[in-house]
Amino acid sequence: MHERFETYSEEETRAAGRRLAARLPKDALVAFSGDLGCGKTAFIRGMCEHFGCERQVTSPTFTIINEYMGDSTVTHCDLYRLNTMEEMLQIGLQELFTGEGLVLIEWAERARPLLPFPRYEVAAWHGDREEQRRYEIRFVQEEDESILFVPAELFARQA
């Protein structure tokens, strides 16, 4: 699987999430990378609509990990506030990969060495117009196929 597309509204972004979710195995790992405000959580909300748990979805920026119950268990993790591999290990990130259910990780580029293969990756960017978002989705079986990138916001935070 490898595709690129654009969306122009939150509803279109959620619809793209529903389409991807319909094609995934129920125990898939989906790693997201993208700038702040480029629609990662809206995309995830759409994925959760497919699994019947969209009303539970909130960005786990402060809680780090949220678990949603629907037709399938969905674990939603946001690594934005974590700075080191040690912190990621302390929250039990690796244990998420051995459980059952779908695992969705925002800011996944921060945990690249810990992410298992195979996995699905979603890269998101702001488009040329304010409402435009660009997405690339890829099924990744080895590191050199990865499309995860370090967003500009993280470069600024590390300076």
C-alpha positions, -999 to +999 in steps of 0.1 A: +000+000+000+013+034-010-009+064-017-009+102-017-039+125-015-051+159-003-081+169+018-098+203+021-119+200+052-120+181+085-148+159+072-127+149+042-098+141+065-120+120+087-134+102+056-098+094+046-093+079+081-124+058+078-112+045+044-078+035+058-093+019+089-115-003+067-084-018+051-064-025+082-060-056+102-075-051+137-040-054+153-022-030+130+003-003+142-001+030+124+026+056+130+018+093+122+041+121+117+033+157+107+033+193+117+011+208+144-025+213+132-021+193+100-050+170+108-035+139+125-061+138+153-090+144+128-076+115+107-075+093+138-110+104+147-121+091+113-104+058+119-121+055+152-155+062+135-149+030+115-144+011+148-174+027+166-154+047+192-151+082+177-170+099+206-142+089+229-114+104+209-094+133+224-058+142+217-037+125+243-011+152+243-011+154+282-023+119+291+001+104+265-020+072+260-058+069+255-076+036+250-109+035+232-134+007+232-156+000+202-159-029+177-122-033+184-098-019+210-079+012+198-049+026+216-041+062+208-006+075+218+008+110+215+046+113+220+049+151+215+057+158+252+082+130+256+119+139+250+139+107+254+137+070+246+139+063+284+106+083+289+090+062+261+101+030+278+089+042+312+053+047+298+054+012+285+054+021+248+069-013+237+042-032+256+016-015+233+031-035+204+026-069+220-011-064+229-042-068+208-060-041+190-051-012+168-023+011+179-022+047+166+009+068+175+012+105+168+047+121+166+059+085+159+092+097+144+103+104+180+102+066+188+115+052+155+140+029+171+112+013+192+086+009+164+083-027+151+079-038+115+057-042+097+037-011+102+016+015+084+028+051+083+009+083+077+028+115+069+008+147+069+017+183+058+000+216+055-009+224+019-005+256+000-040+269+010-051+273+046-077+244+045-055+221+024-037+190+040-015+166+022-011+129+032+010+100+023+003+065+035+027+036+032+029+000+044+065-002+057+084-035+062+119-021+068+135+011+080+146+024+045+110+025+034+099+048+062+082+081+054+083+094+090+099+129+093+108+153+120+084+183+118+097+218+120+081+223+154+104+197+169+135+213+154+125+246+171+118+228+205+152+211+204+171+244+198 
